[in-house]
Amino acid sequence: MTLQNPFEVILDKLDKLQSTVNDYALANQKAEKTPRSQENDFLTLPEIAIILKKPVGTVRGYVHSKGLPAKKMGKGYLINKLEFNKWLARWQAENPQDEIIPSAGYAQMLDHRRKYGRS
C-alpha cells in the first residue's frame, strides 16, 4: 500500500477544478458572442407607455380596443418587442392622421409640468 502525499492530492483536485472553471468561462464567452434574438424580448405596459409617450391606461386601452398584441401574465401584460414593432408600423400605415406617438409639443408640456409642479 502506497501513501500519496496529501498535498499532491489537493493539487490534483485543484487542477481539475481550475480546468472545469476555464471550460465554463470559455463556454460563457462563446454564448455572449452569439447575437441574441428578439423573439424572447418582452416589454411591460409601463415600458410601452414610455415609448409611445402615453399614460399606462391608454396603452391598456390599446390592448383591449386597438389590437395591441399582449399576453396577460398575472395582473400585468407582456408585449413581444417584434410584435409591438409590427403593430406600430401597421397602425401608423392604417391611420396616418392619428398620432400614437405625440409630436414635440408633448415634451414641452412635460417640461412645463416639471417646472411648475403639476404632475
Backbone bond lengths (Angstrom), bond angles and torsions (degrees), N, CA, C in turn:
res aa  C-N    CA-C-N  psi(-1)  N-CA   C-N-CA  omega(-1)  CA-C   N-CA-C  phi
1 M - - - 1.437 - - 1.529 108.25 -
2 T 1.330 114.10 124.42 1.449 118.34 -179.12 1.522 109.14 -105.67
3 L 1.260 115.58 136.92 1.461 120.76 178.09 1.524 109.19 -97.83
4 Q 1.314 113.79 133.20 1.461 118.20 176.68 1.520 108.91 -91.53
5 N 1.274 113.33 152.55 1.448 119.43 176.13 1.536 107.26 -68.16
6 P 1.322 119.46 125.12 1.469 120.76 -177.54 1.534 112.76 -60.90
7 F 1.307 117.43 -28.10 1.460 119.91 178.82 1.525 111.10 -69.47
8 E 1.333 116.40 -34.65 1.467 119.77 176.94 1.523 110.73 -67.54
9 V 1.309 117.80 -37.87 1.464 121.80 177.15 1.529 109.73 -62.59
10 I 1.306 114.88 -45.39 1.472 119.44 179.22 1.525 110.65 -63.13
11 L 1.336 117.21 -43.37 1.467 120.44 179.42 1.529 111.47 -64.01
12 D 1.334 117.86 -38.48 1.468 120.67 176.88 1.527 111.20 -62.30
13 K 1.323 115.73 -43.93 1.475 119.76 179.77 1.527 110.66 -66.09
14 L 1.315 117.30 -38.34 1.469 120.61 177.60 1.528 111.22 -65.31
15 D 1.332 116.94 -38.55 1.468 120.28 177.06 1.526 111.16 -63.44
16 K 1.331 116.46 -42.50 1.470 120.11 177.75 1.526 110.82 -63.28
17 L 1.328 115.72 -42.70 1.458 120.31 178.77 1.525 111.05 -63.65
18 Q 1.326 117.58 -42.08 1.464 121.72 179.35 1.524 111.05 -63.50
19 S 1.333 117.36 -40.66 1.471 119.53 179.10 1.527 110.62 -66.53
20 T 1.340 117.47 -36.12 1.467 120.47 177.22 1.532 110.45 -65.02
21 V 1.314 116.68 -43.76 1.471 120.77 179.13 1.528 110.20 -63.34
22 N 1.327 117.60 -41.92 1.465 121.04 178.79 1.523 111.43 -63.14
23 D 1.342 117.21 -41.30 1.462 120.91 177.63 1.528 111.02 -63.05
24 Y 1.321 116.27 -41.48 1.460 121.28 179.31 1.532 110.77 -65.09
25 A 1.316 116.79 -43.34 1.469 120.88 179.55 1.523 110.50 -63.92
26 L 1.312 117.81 -39.51 1.460 121.99 178.39 1.522 111.00 -65.00
27 A 1.324 116.86 -41.13 1.468 121.00 177.94 1.525 110.97 -64.17
28 N 1.324 117.68 -39.04 1.468 120.97 178.04 1.521 111.80 -66.75
29 Q 1.326 117.43 -37.86 1.463 120.16 178.55 1.518 110.60 -64.38
30 K 1.326 116.99 -39.57 1.463 120.29 178.10 1.519 110.60 -66.28
31 A 1.336 116.73 -39.00 1.461 120.43 -179.79 1.526 111.05 -66.42
32 E 1.337 117.73 -35.95 1.463 121.06 -179.98 1.518 111.97 -71.54
33 K 1.318 117.69 -28.00 1.460 120.58 -178.37 1.514 112.15 -76.54
34 T 1.333 117.87 -23.97 1.455 119.45 179.20 1.517 108.48 -73.93
35 P 1.343 117.48 135.89 1.456 119.48 -179.04 1.516 110.85 -66.28
36 R 1.306 115.03 139.68 1.450 121.03 -179.29 1.507 109.59 -85.03
37 S 1.315 117.18 132.60 1.458 119.71 179.93 1.517 109.38 -80.53
38 Q 1.312 115.34 154.96 1.458 119.94 179.27 1.515 111.71 -92.21
39 E 1.331 117.04 7.38 1.449 119.65 -179.20 1.515 111.73 -63.48
40 N 1.317 117.74 -32.46 1.449 121.38 -176.49 1.519 113.31 -104.12
41 D 1.322 118.27 10.09 1.457 121.27 178.36 1.522 109.05 -86.69
42 F 1.317 115.72 125.34 1.454 120.52 -179.03 1.518 110.18 -121.69
43 L 1.319 115.54 151.34 1.455 122.80 176.93 1.524 108.39 -118.37
44 T 1.319 115.96 150.21 1.462 120.82 175.91 1.522 109.01 -94.27
45 L 1.324 116.34 169.94 1.470 119.41 178.97 1.528 112.26 -60.55
46 P 1.341 120.46 -42.26 1.473 118.39 177.16 1.525 113.08 -61.86
47 E 1.329 118.08 -35.07 1.468 120.27 178.05 1.532 110.44 -67.82
48 I 1.327 116.68 -41.47 1.471 120.60 176.83 1.523 109.56 -64.27
49 A 1.340 116.72 -39.40 1.465 120.35 178.98 1.524 111.04 -61.50
50 I 1.314 117.79 -37.34 1.465 120.92 177.71 1.528 109.87 -66.96
51 I 1.325 116.69 -42.72 1.464 120.53 -179.86 1.519 110.79 -63.05
52 L 1.338 116.06 -44.91 1.463 120.24 -177.27 1.520 113.09 -83.84
53 K 1.343 116.40 -10.20 1.464 122.07 -177.38 1.526 110.34 57.93
54 K 1.321 114.53 47.51 1.458 122.96 178.57 1.521 108.76 -130.23
55 P 1.327 118.15 160.52 1.465 120.14 174.17 1.533 110.88 -67.34
56 V 1.316 115.66 156.20 1.459 120.47 -179.18 1.533 110.29 -61.70
57 G 1.312 117.22 -36.47 1.466 120.55 178.43 1.522 112.16 -62.03
58 T 1.300 117.05 -37.19 1.465 120.89 177.42 1.527 110.33 -66.30
59 V 1.318 116.63 -42.04 1.466 120.36 178.56 1.525 109.57 -64.21
60 R 1.331 117.14 -39.34 1.458 120.25 176.58 1.528 109.97 -62.57
61 G 1.321 116.59 -36.82 1.464 120.62 175.39 1.521 111.44 -64.27
62 Y 1.319 117.51 -36.79 1.469 120.61 176.37 1.526 110.63 -62.67
63 V 1.327 116.42 -35.48 1.470 119.86 178.22 1.525 109.47 -63.58
64 H 1.335 116.17 -42.66 1.463 119.93 -175.41 1.523 113.61 -81.84
65 S 1.324 117.53 -37.10 1.464 118.18 -171.28 1.528 114.89 -111.27
66 K 1.305 118.77 -24.23 1.463 119.79 -174.88 1.520 112.96 -112.46
67 G 1.316 117.61 9.39 1.449 121.01 172.58 1.520 115.65 76.99
68 L 1.315 118.06 23.75 1.463 119.84 175.25 1.523 107.68 -64.98
69 P 1.342 118.19 119.13 1.465 120.33 -174.25 1.531 111.58 -71.99
70 A 1.331 116.07 115.89 1.456 120.53 -178.68 1.522 109.32 -141.52
71 K 1.314 114.84 151.59 1.456 121.27 176.65 1.513 107.96 -112.29
72 K 1.314 116.22 129.38 1.461 120.14 179.98 1.521 108.66 -78.41
73 M 1.320 115.48 124.17 1.455 122.06 177.39 1.522 107.57 -124.70
74 G 1.305 116.22 102.57 1.457 119.71 -176.38 1.520 109.59 67.67
75 K 1.328 116.20 -122.75 1.462 119.96 178.42 1.520 112.76 -93.81
76 G 1.333 117.39 -10.15 1.463 120.64 -176.51 1.519 111.60 -110.54
77 Y 1.319 114.24 -178.20 1.454 121.93 179.09 1.519 109.42 -122.36
78 L 1.334 115.93 147.41 1.453 122.45 172.03 1.515 108.11 -120.74
79 I 1.328 116.31 137.25 1.460 122.24 -177.29 1.516 107.84 -123.47
80 N 1.318 116.48 125.94 1.456 122.01 177.91 1.525 108.58 -67.19
81 K 1.338 116.69 134.99 1.469 120.86 -177.93 1.518 112.47 -59.43
82 L 1.337 116.85 -45.36 1.463 119.83 -178.46 1.522 111.13 -64.65
83 E 1.341 116.92 -42.56 1.461 120.14 178.99 1.529 110.95 -65.39
84 F 1.340 116.31 -37.16 1.461 119.42 177.86 1.526 111.23 -64.13
85 N 1.336 116.80 -43.37 1.467 120.09 179.16 1.528 110.97 -62.85
86 K 1.330 117.12 -41.04 1.471 120.66 177.27 1.522 110.66 -63.96
87 W 1.346 116.54 -44.41 1.458 120.10 -179.79 1.528 110.95 -62.34
88 L 1.333 116.90 -42.66 1.460 121.16 -179.05 1.520 110.88 -64.08
89 A 1.335 118.12 -43.56 1.464 121.34 178.70 1.524 110.57 -64.01
90 R 1.337 116.60 -42.39 1.474 120.24 179.50 1.526 110.64 -65.45
91 W 1.348 116.84 -42.53 1.462 120.51 -179.49 1.536 110.92 -63.01
92 Q 1.332 116.41 -43.54 1.462 119.33 -179.47 1.524 111.37 -68.02
93 A 1.332 117.87 -32.49 1.464 120.44 177.81 1.525 110.94 -71.12
94 E 1.329 117.57 -38.99 1.466 121.36 -178.45 1.525 112.71 -76.56
95 N 1.317 117.50 -30.60 1.468 121.87 -174.48 1.520 110.75 -129.42
96 P 1.316 117.87 71.18 1.470 118.07 -177.69 1.524 113.43 -66.31
97 Q 1.329 117.99 -23.41 1.466 119.70 -178.89 1.527 111.93 -79.87
98 D 1.342 118.15 -25.09 1.461 121.10 179.29 1.516 109.95 -83.96
99 E 1.306 115.14 136.77 1.454 119.83 177.88 1.514 109.15 -103.03
100 I 1.320 117.02 105.56 1.460 119.12 173.10 1.518 108.27 -75.60
101 I 1.315 116.44 -46.35 1.457 120.68 175.59 1.521 107.15 -95.43
102 P 1.319 118.08 114.95 1.456 120.42 -174.79 1.524 113.50 -66.53
103 S 1.297 114.25 161.88 1.466 120.23 -178.53 1.525 110.79 -77.57
104 A 1.314 115.84 -172.95 1.459 122.16 -175.96 1.522 112.29 -63.83
105 G 1.313 119.75 -22.94 1.454 121.96 178.88 1.518 112.12 -59.26
106 Y 1.300 116.06 -28.14 1.451 121.30 178.78 1.527 110.74 -63.28
107 A 1.324 117.00 -42.16 1.468 121.07 179.29 1.521 110.57 -63.94
108 Q 1.332 116.49 -38.71 1.461 119.71 178.33 1.525 110.77 -64.81
109 M 1.329 116.79 -38.87 1.455 120.20 178.95 1.536 110.15 -64.20
110 L 1.339 116.98 -42.27 1.461 119.49 179.17 1.523 111.57 -64.95
111 D 1.329 117.12 -39.64 1.464 120.01 176.90 1.523 110.71 -61.42
112 H 1.323 116.05 -42.13 1.462 120.95 179.08 1.526 110.15 -62.59
113 R 1.328 117.00 -42.69 1.463 120.25 179.21 1.526 111.10 -64.18
114 R 1.322 117.33 -41.38 1.459 120.24 178.51 1.533 110.75 -63.65
115 K 1.327 115.21 -41.25 1.459 120.11 -175.90 1.529 111.05 -67.87
116 Y 1.333 117.39 -41.59 1.468 120.26 -173.77 1.534 113.07 -103.96
117 G 1.333 116.99 9.35 1.448 120.46 169.36 1.503 117.02 80.68
118 R 1.300 119.53 11.40 1.449 119.61 176.42 1.518 108.60 -90.74
119 S 1.295 116.35 128.91 1.463 119.14 -178.87 1.504 112.11 -119.85
